[in-house]
C-alpha cells in the first residue's frame, strides 16, 4: 500500500461518525440499510423529542452530503440517494485499521 492510500484510509476513519457507520454496516445482516437506519445508529436509538427531530434531520443531511459520498468515493459503500439506501462494500485495509483501533482502545482501557 502506498502512502497516499494509507493517508486516504486514515482520513476516512478519522471521523467518529464514519467509523460508527462502517462498524454498523459490517455487522448488520441486511444487504441494504436506509438512511433512517443509519441516523438511528448515529443517534444511539434515543427517544425522539421535537428538538431531536431537528438533530435527526441535520444528521441525515450530513450523511447525504458529506459522510456517504466520502465513503462511496473510497469504495466502502454504494449509496443510492434516490432510494435513500446504502450497501456496504468490504475493504480489507479500512477493516484492518478499524480492528487495530479497537484493539488499541481495549488495551488502553484495560
N, CA and C of each residue as an Amber inpcrd file, in Angstrom:
protein
   330
   0.8620000  -1.1720000   0.0000000   0.0000000   0.0000000   0.0000000
   0.9030000   1.2280000   0.0000000   0.5670000   2.1830000  -0.8660000
   1.3770000   3.3970000  -0.9120000   0.9120000   4.4020000   0.1470000
   1.7110000   5.4350000   0.3400000   1.4170000   6.4360000   1.3620000
   0.1150000   7.1700000   1.1370000  -0.2090000   7.4590000  -0.1320000
  -1.4620000   8.1650000  -0.4190000  -2.6760000   7.3250000  -0.0410000
  -2.6080000   6.0210000  -0.3250000  -3.7170000   5.1280000   0.0230000
  -3.9090000   5.0920000   1.5280000  -2.8170000   4.9620000   2.2580000
  -2.9000000   4.9450000   3.7120000  -3.4550000   6.2570000   4.2400000
  -2.9800000   7.3720000   3.7160000  -3.4870000   8.6820000   4.1360000
  -4.9860000   8.7970000   3.8840000  -5.4450000   8.3480000   2.7170000
  -6.8750000   8.3960000   2.3970000  -7.6920000   7.5320000   3.3490000
  -7.1850000   6.3610000   3.6690000  -7.8830000   5.4720000   4.5990000
  -7.9540000   6.0830000   5.9970000  -6.8330000   6.6370000   6.4450000
  -6.8100000   7.2560000   7.7720000  -7.7280000   8.4660000   7.8280000
  -7.7630000   9.2430000   6.7530000  -8.6770000  10.3820000   6.6850000
 -10.1230000   9.9110000   6.7710000 -10.4140000   8.8150000   6.1110000
 -11.7740000   8.2830000   6.1020000 -12.2210000   7.8640000   7.4960000
 -11.3560000   7.2060000   8.2500000 -11.7410000   6.7180000   9.5740000
 -11.4290000   7.7180000  10.6890000 -10.9090000   8.8890000  10.3350000
 -10.6240000   9.9090000  11.3440000 -11.9030000  10.4530000  11.9730000
 -12.9840000  10.3950000  11.2330000 -14.2620000  10.9180000  11.7290000
 -15.0190000   9.8250000  12.4950000 -15.4310000  10.1350000  13.7020000
 -16.1340000   9.1750000  14.5670000 -17.4060000   8.6520000  13.9070000
 -18.1700000   9.5320000  13.2710000 -19.4150000   9.0910000  12.6440000
 -19.1570000   8.1120000  11.5100000 -18.1370000   8.3500000  10.7170000
 -17.8260000   7.4050000   9.6390000 -17.3700000   6.0660000  10.2030000
 -16.6020000   6.0820000  11.3020000 -16.2090000   4.8200000  11.9340000
 -17.4390000   4.0660000  12.4080000 -18.3670000   4.7710000  13.0120000
 -19.5880000   4.1270000  13.5150000 -20.4280000   3.5760000  12.3680000
 -20.5190000   4.3170000  11.2720000 -21.2700000   3.8490000  10.0990000
 -20.6450000   2.5630000   9.5620000 -19.3330000   2.5670000   9.3850000
 -18.6550000   1.3900000   8.8430000 -18.8400000   0.1950000   9.7790000
 -18.6350000   0.4020000  11.0680000 -18.7870000  -0.7010000  12.0220000
 -20.2130000  -1.2390000  12.0030000 -21.1800000  -0.3480000  11.9520000
 -22.5740000  -0.7810000  11.9060000 -22.8220000  -1.6210000  10.6550000
 -22.4000000  -1.1060000   9.5050000 -22.6400000  -1.8120000   8.2430000
 -21.9070000  -3.1510000   8.1990000 -20.7580000  -3.2310000   8.8200000
 -20.0190000  -4.5020000   8.8660000 -20.7870000  -5.5750000   9.6180000
 -21.5840000  -5.1600000  10.5880000 -22.2110000  -6.1160000  11.4920000
 -23.6800000  -6.4180000  11.2130000 -24.3220000  -5.6970000  10.3120000
 -25.7310000  -5.9820000  10.0390000 -25.8420000  -7.0820000   8.9980000
 -26.9490000  -7.7870000   9.0460000 -27.1540000  -8.8750000   8.0890000
 -27.8600000  -8.4160000   6.8190000 -28.5290000  -7.2720000   6.8720000
 -29.2190000  -6.7620000   5.7000000 -28.2110000  -6.3510000   4.6350000
 -28.5710000  -6.5700000   3.3960000 -27.6820000  -6.1590000   2.3030000
 -27.7110000  -4.6550000   2.1100000 -28.8680000  -4.0420000   2.3270000
 -29.0050000  -2.5860000   2.2060000 -29.6540000  -2.0520000   3.4700000
 -29.2210000  -0.8700000   3.8780000 -29.8550000  -0.1940000   5.0050000
 -30.2820000   1.1910000   4.5510000 -31.2860000   1.7170000   5.2110000
 -31.8050000   3.0340000   4.8570000 -31.0360000   4.1270000   5.5920000
 -31.1830000   5.3290000   5.0730000 -30.5910000   6.4980000   5.7450000
 -31.1700000   6.6160000   7.1480000 -32.4740000   6.3900000   7.3070000
 -33.0960000   6.4540000   8.6320000 -32.4330000   5.4860000   9.6130000
 -32.1040000   4.3000000   9.1320000 -31.4390000   3.3160000   9.9880000
 -30.0660000   3.8250000  10.4200000 -29.3320000   4.4360000   9.4900000
 -28.0210000   4.9910000   9.8530000 -28.1560000   6.1690000  10.8040000
 -29.1860000   6.9800000  10.6210000 -29.4340000   8.0780000  11.5670000
 -29.6900000   7.4970000  12.9530000 -30.5150000   6.4410000  13.0310000
 -30.7620000   5.7790000  14.3160000 -29.4560000   5.2950000  14.9360000
 -28.6020000   4.7120000  14.1180000 -27.3050000   4.2180000  14.5890000
 -26.4910000   5.3630000  15.1930000 -26.4470000   6.4860000  14.4980000
 -25.6610000   7.6260000  14.9800000 -26.3100000   8.3360000  16.1540000
 -27.6270000   8.1920000  16.3020000 -28.3350000   8.8280000  17.4130000
 -28.4660000   7.8940000  18.6130000 -27.8790000   6.7170000  18.5270000
 -27.8950000   5.7300000  19.6160000 -29.3020000   5.2930000  20.0010000
 -30.2660000   5.4000000  19.0980000 -31.6260000   4.9320000  19.3580000
 -32.3430000   5.6890000  20.4550000 -31.9380000   6.9310000  20.7040000
 -32.5670000   7.7310000  21.7590000 -33.9990000   8.0870000  21.3640000
 -34.9050000   8.2400000  22.3550000 -36.2790000   8.6650000  22.0390000
 -36.2730000  10.0210000  21.3420000 -37.2410000  10.2230000  20.4580000
 -37.2710000  11.4360000  19.6390000 -38.1800000  12.4820000  20.2800000
 -37.6090000  13.6360000  20.5990000 -38.3870000  14.7910000  21.0390000
 -38.4340000  15.7700000  19.8700000 -39.1240000  16.8870000  20.0490000
 -39.1980000  17.8910000  18.9810000 -37.8010000  18.3930000  18.6150000
 -36.9520000  18.6240000  19.6120000 -35.5970000  19.0890000  19.3520000
 -34.7900000  18.0050000  18.6360000 -35.0490000  16.7540000  19.0050000
 -34.3270000  15.6490000  18.3780000 -34.6740000  15.5150000  16.9020000
 -35.8850000  15.8770000  16.5050000 -36.2530000  15.8160000  15.0890000
 -35.3430000  16.7090000  14.2540000 -35.0180000  17.8660000  14.7960000
 -34.1160000  18.7870000  14.1140000 -32.7140000  18.1740000  14.0180000
 -32.2610000  17.5670000  15.0990000 -30.9440000  16.9250000  15.1180000
 -30.9220000  15.7540000  14.1370000 -32.0020000  14.9710000  14.1010000
 -32.0830000  13.8400000  13.1610000 -32.0050000  14.3360000  11.7230000
 -32.7140000  15.4300000  11.4420000 -32.6910000  15.9710000  10.0860000
 -31.2810000  16.4400000   9.7230000 -30.6120000  17.1070000  10.6600000
 -29.2380000  17.5650000  10.4160000 -28.3000000  16.3700000  10.2020000
 -28.5040000  15.3200000  10.9720000 -27.6850000  14.1190000  10.8190000
 -27.9060000  13.5010000   9.4480000 -29.1550000  13.4180000   9.0120000
 -29.4690000  12.8660000   7.6890000 -28.8390000  13.7030000   6.5860000
 -28.8550000  15.0160000   6.7510000 -28.2400000  15.9100000   5.7630000
 -26.7320000  15.6900000   5.7220000 -26.1010000  15.5650000   6.8870000
 -24.6550000  15.3010000   6.9300000 -24.3240000  13.9700000   6.2660000
 -25.1460000  12.9690000   6.5130000 -24.9290000  11.6720000   5.8610000
 -25.0120000  11.8240000   4.3530000 -26.0700000  12.4600000   3.8850000
 -26.3400000  12.5820000   2.4510000 -25.2790000  13.4040000   1.7220000
 -24.8650000  14.5040000   2.3190000 -23.9690000  15.4290000   1.6140000
 -22.4810000  15.2370000   1.9260000 -22.1720000  14.6010000   3.0340000
 -20.7600000  14.5330000   3.4320000 -20.2610000  13.1020000   3.6240000
 -20.7860000  12.4130000   4.6320000 -20.2240000  11.1280000   5.0150000
 -20.4080000  10.0430000   3.9480000 -21.6230000   9.8660000   3.4590000
 -21.8510000   8.7940000   2.4870000 -21.1410000   9.0340000   1.1630000
 -21.1310000  10.2610000   0.6230000 -20.3330000  10.4710000  -0.5930000
 -18.8440000  10.1860000  -0.3750000 -18.3160000  10.5590000   0.7830000
 -16.9060000  10.3040000   1.0640000 -16.6490000   8.7940000   1.1500000
 -17.5320000   8.0740000   1.8300000 -17.3950000   6.6230000   1.9190000
 -17.5480000   5.9730000   0.5480000 -18.4620000   6.5040000  -0.2520000
 -18.6670000   5.9510000  -1.5990000 -17.4580000   6.2320000  -2.4990000
 -16.9050000   7.4270000  -2.4120000 -15.7290000   7.7570000  -3.2160000
 -14.5580000   6.8270000  -2.9100000 -14.4760000   6.3880000  -1.6740000
 -13.4080000   5.4580000  -1.2980000 -13.7580000   4.0170000  -1.6800000
 -15.0430000   3.7620000  -1.9710000 -15.4700000   2.4200000  -2.3570000
 -15.9500000   1.5650000  -1.2080000 -16.1500000   2.1700000  -0.0290000
 -16.5840000   1.4160000   1.1510000 -18.0870000   1.1640000   1.1380000
 -18.8410000   2.0540000   0.5240000 -20.2860000   1.8590000   0.4090000
 -20.7310000   2.1500000  -1.0150000 -21.8880000   1.6220000  -1.3230000
 -22.6070000   2.0080000  -2.5360000 -23.8340000   2.7610000  -2.0360000
 -23.9390000   4.0190000  -2.3990000 -25.0150000   4.8750000  -1.9040000
 -25.9390000   5.2260000  -3.0530000 -27.2310000   4.9490000  -2.8530000
 -28.2500000   5.2660000  -3.8470000 -29.1720000   6.3340000  -3.2600000
 -28.8210000   7.6150000  -3.4730000 -29.5930000   8.6930000  -2.8370000
 -31.0530000   8.7280000  -3.2650000 -31.3370000   8.3340000  -4.5020000
 -32.7270000   8.3690000  -4.9620000 -33.6120000   7.3810000  -4.1940000
 -33.0080000   6.2990000  -3.6900000 -33.7390000   5.3100000  -2.8920000
 -33.4430000   5.4520000  -1.4000000 -32.4680000   6.3160000  -1.0660000
 -32.0180000   6.5300000   0.3110000 -31.5820000   5.2310000   0.9760000
 -30.7920000   4.4310000   0.2210000 -30.2610000   3.1930000   0.7680000
 -28.7510000   3.1360000   0.5750000 -28.1190000   2.3750000   1.4560000
 -26.6710000   2.2180000   1.4590000 -26.3620000   0.7280000   1.5240000
 -25.3620000   0.3340000   0.7440000 -24.8870000  -1.0520000   0.7670000
 -23.3960000  -1.0270000   1.0970000 -22.9980000  -1.8680000   2.0270000
 -21.6020000  -1.9380000   2.4440000 -20.7850000  -2.7360000   1.4390000
 -19.5720000  -2.2680000   1.2090000 -18.6050000  -2.9780000   0.3670000
 -17.3430000  -3.1550000   1.1980000 -17.0330000  -4.3790000   1.4800000
 -15.8950000  -4.6960000   2.3410000 -14.5930000  -4.1040000   1.8000000
 -13.7920000  -3.5730000   2.7060000 -12.4810000  -3.0230000   2.3520000
 -11.4900000  -3.5140000   3.4060000 -10.5830000  -4.3990000   3.0080000
  -9.6550000  -5.0220000   3.9500000  -8.7930000  -4.0130000   4.6930000
  -8.3370000  -2.9870000   4.0100000  -7.4540000  -2.0020000   4.6530000
  -8.2250000  -1.2260000   5.7170000  -9.4050000  -0.7340000   5.3590000
 -10.2260000   0.0110000   6.3260000 -10.5770000  -0.8740000   7.5120000
 -10.9950000  -2.1060000   7.2400000 -11.3690000  -3.0160000   8.3270000
 -10.1740000  -3.3180000   9.2240000  -9.0040000  -3.4810000   8.6370000
  -7.8000000  -3.7310000   9.4150000  -7.4730000  -2.5380000  10.3150000
  -7.5960000  -1.3390000   9.7810000  -7.3410000  -0.1280000  10.5740000
  -8.3390000  -0.0370000  11.7220000  -9.6200000  -0.2550000  11.4250000
 -10.6370000  -0.1820000  12.4800000 -10.4160000  -1.2520000  13.5380000
 -10.0690000  -2.4630000  13.1130000  -9.8040000  -3.5270000  14.0780000
  -8.6210000  -3.1840000  14.9670000  -7.5680000  -2.6120000  14.3920000
  -6.4060000  -2.2520000  15.1970000  -6.7350000  -1.0960000  16.1430000
  -7.5870000  -0.1840000  15.7040000  -8.0090000   0.9020000  16.5980000
  -8.7840000   0.3510000  17.7810000  -9.6730000  -0.5950000  17.5230000
 -10.4470000  -1.1890000  18.6130000  -9.5410000  -1.9140000  19.5900000
  -8.5500000  -2.6450000  19.0950000  -7.6140000  -3.3340000  19.9680000
  -6.8410000  -2.3450000  20.8180000  -6.4590000  -1.1990000  20.2230000
  -5.7280000  -0.1770000  20.9770000  -6.5800000   0.4030000  22.0870000
  -7.8510000   0.6640000  21.7810000  -8.7610000   1.2180000  22.7900000
  -8.9680000   0.2280000  23.9210000  -9.1390000  -1.0490000  23.5880000
  -9.3340000  -2.0660000  24.5990000  -8.0980000  -2.1700000  25.4830000
  -6.9120000  -2.1620000  24.8970000  -5.6980000  -2.2960000  25.6950000
  -5.4380000  -1.0700000  26.5560000  -5.8420000   0.1050000  26.0940000
  -5.6650000   1.3270000  26.8770000  -6.6050000   1.3370000  28.0750000
  -7.8490000   0.8690000  27.8930000  -8.8340000   0.9140000  28.9750000
  -8.7120000  -0.2720000  29.9160000  -7.9540000  -1.2810000  29.5640000
  -7.8170000  -2.4830000  30.4360000  -6.8260000  -2.2500000  31.5370000
